[in-house]
Amino acid sequence: MSDVVPLTGEPLALDLVNTRPSVGDLLATADRLRAWLALEADRFPEARELAELGGELTGRPAERQGGLDDTALAAVHAVRDHVASALDRVRRGSPPDPADLEALNAAQRAAPAVSELAWDGTAVTAMRRRGGPAGARLAAWLAEAAADLLTDPAVTAIRECAADDCVMLFLPAHPRRRWCSAARCGNRVRVARHYRRRHPS
């Protein structure tokens, strides 16, 4: 993907926003989007299936196969932008821009979820699935994750990493958490502080 490994394990909407760190875009191509989806494969029902779509490999347009193409990438980028904008305001206690909320609603309406029934040999099962092109389905799942986060009272507890050069967001399980990741930023900042103490300018 890139030298920067995506931060995962936060609510899915935060993981999406965190794919645009200060060093670039971790979802700059369809291949990078597929790699990120593979990391998030257990987060929503179709994530693994969408991660495995590879329309480019057959020489046919990805959209005909329902694969991830530039249209899908643009849909994900649009959702990410609206989620980031709405989160930036809501986590600070300000009302979101109505255009951001409407865009997230529109993304969900473009590929509504249904409970798909099946027989597994012993019982009837139901799995929520979405119809339509891959990009619309993916954007709808991500917009739904954003709706879950934006309506969660914990949204106001979301913090930005305390490292000066990091813009990652996280929802702290512990009130003393300051870094997006101890390995990513916490250790780096501690080493830099130690070095400055040992080698004052």
C-alpha positions in Angstrom: 0.0 0.0 0.0 2.4 2.7 1.2 5.1 3.0 3.8 2.4 4.1 6.3 0.3 1.2 7.5 -3.4 2.1 7.9 -4.5 2.6 11.5 -7.3 0.1 12.1 -9.3 -1.0 15.1 -11.1 2.2 15.7 -14.8 2.5 14.7 -15.0 1.9 11.0 -15.9 5.5 10.2 -12.7 6.6 12.0 -10.6 4.0 10.3 -11.9 5.5 7.0 -11.1 9.1 8.0 -7.6 7.9 9.1 -6.8 6.7 5.6 -5.8 10.2 4.8 -2.9 10.9 7.2 -0.6 13.9 6.9 1.8 12.0 4.6 -0.7 11.3 1.8 -3.8 9.2 0.8 -3.8 5.5 1.7 -6.7 5.0 -0.6 -5.2 6.7 -3.7 -5.9 3.7 -6.0 -8.4 0.9 -6.3 -5.6 -1.5 -5.3 -5.0 0.4 -2.1 -8.7 0.5 -1.5 -8.9 -3.3 -1.9 -5.9 -3.7 0.5 -7.6 -1.5 3.1 -10.8 -3.5 2.8 -8.9 -6.7 3.3 -7.7 -5.2 6.7 -11.3 -4.3 7.5 -12.8 -7.6 6.2 -14.7 -8.5 9.4 -16.2 -5.1 9.9 -19.3 -5.4 7.6 -20.8 -8.4 5.7 -19.5 -7.6 2.2 -16.1 -6.2 3.0 -14.2 -9.4 2.2 -16.1 -9.9 -1.0 -15.5 -6.3 -2.1 -11.8 -6.6 -1.2 -11.5 -9.6 -3.5 -13.1 -7.9 -6.6 -10.5 -7.4 -9.2 -12.1 -6.2 -12.5 -8.8 -5.0 -13.9 -7.3 -8.5 -14.0 -9.6 -9.8 -16.6 -9.3 -6.9 -19.1 -13.0 -6.2 -18.8 -14.3 -2.9 -17.2 -14.5 -3.3 -13.5 -18.0 -1.9 -13.4 -19.4 -4.6 -15.6 -18.1 -7.2 -13.1 -19.2 -5.1 -10.1 -15.5 -4.5 -9.3 -13.8 -1.6 -7.6 -12.8 1.0 -10.2 -12.3 4.7 -10.3 -16.0 5.3 -9.8 -16.0 3.2 -6.6 -12.9 5.0 -5.5 -14.5 8.4 -6.0 -17.6 7.3 -4.1 -15.5 6.2 -1.1 -13.5 9.4 -1.2 -16.7 11.5 -1.2 -18.0 9.6 1.8 -14.7 10.0 3.6 -14.7 13.7 3.0 -18.2 14.1 4.3 -17.5 11.9 7.3 -14.4 13.9 8.2 -16.2 17.2 7.9 -19.2 16.1 10.0 -16.9 14.5 12.6 -14.7 17.5 12.9 -17.8 19.6 13.9 -19.8 17.1 15.9 -16.9 15.9 18.1 -16.3 19.5 19.1 -20.0 20.0 20.0 -21.0 22.0 16.9 -23.8 21.1 14.5 -22.6 19.4 11.3 -23.1 21.0 7.9 -26.5 19.8 6.5 -24.8 19.1 3.2 -22.5 16.5 4.8 -25.5 14.7 6.5 -27.5 14.7 3.2 -24.5 13.3 1.3 -24.2 10.5 3.8 -27.9 9.8 3.6 -27.8 9.8 -0.2 -25.0 7.3 -0.1 -27.1 4.9 2.0 -30.2 5.4 -0.1 -28.2 4.5 -3.3 -27.7 0.9 -2.1 -30.3 0.1 0.6 -29.6 -3.0 2.8 -32.0 -5.9 2.9 -31.9 -9.0 5.1 -31.2 -11.8 2.7 -32.7 -15.1 3.8 -31.0 -18.4 3.2 -31.1 -22.0 4.5 -27.9 -23.3 6.0 -29.0 -26.9 6.2 -30.4 -26.7 9.7 -32.0 -23.2 10.1 -33.0 -20.1 8.2 -30.3 -17.4 8.3 -30.4 -13.7 7.5 -27.5 -11.6 6.3 -27.8 -7.9 5.5 -26.7 -7.3 1.9 -26.9 -4.4 -0.5 -27.6 -4.4 -4.2 -26.1 -2.3 -7.0 -22.6 -1.5 -8.2 -19.7 -2.3 -5.9 -18.9 1.4 -5.4 -22.4 2.3 -4.3 -22.6 -0.7 -2.0 -19.2 0.2 -0.4 -20.1 3.8 0.0 -23.4 2.8 1.6 -21.8 0.6 4.2 -19.3 3.3 5.0 -22.0 5.9 5.3 -23.9 3.7 7.6 -20.9 3.3 9.8 -20.6 7.1 9.9 -24.3 7.3 10.9 -23.6 4.9 13.8 -20.6 6.9 15.0 -22.2 10.4 14.5 -25.2 9.4 16.6 -23.2 7.7 19.3 -22.9 10.0 22.4 -19.2 8.9 22.6 -18.6 11.0 19.4 -17.6 14.0 21.6 -14.8 11.9 23.2 -13.0 11.4 19.9 -9.5 12.9 20.0 -6.7 13.8 17.6 -3.3 12.2 18.2 -1.1 14.3 20.4 1.9 13.9 18.1 2.7 17.2 16.4 2.8 15.7 12.9 -0.1 13.3 13.2 -3.7 13.9 12.3 -5.1 10.5 13.2 -8.3 10.3 15.2 -9.2 7.8 17.9 -11.9 7.0 20.4 -10.0 6.4 23.7 -11.0 3.5 25.8 -8.9 5.0 28.6 -9.1 8.8 29.4 -5.3 9.1 29.6 -4.7 7.8 26.0 -2.9 10.5 24.0 -1.6 8.7 20.9 -3.3 7.1 17.9 -1.0 4.2 18.6 1.7 3.7 21.1 3.9 2.0 18.4 3.1 4.6 15.7 3.4 7.9 17.6 3.8 7.3 21.3 7.2 5.6 21.1 8.4 8.0 18.4 7.5 11.0 20.5 9.1 9.5 23.7 12.3 8.8 21.8 12.4 12.3 20.4 11.9 13.8 23.9 14.6 11.5 25.4 17.0 12.6 22.6 16.3 16.3 23.3 16.9 15.9 27.0 20.2 14.1 26.3 21.3 16.4 23.6 20.0 19.9 24.3 20.7 22.4 21.5 
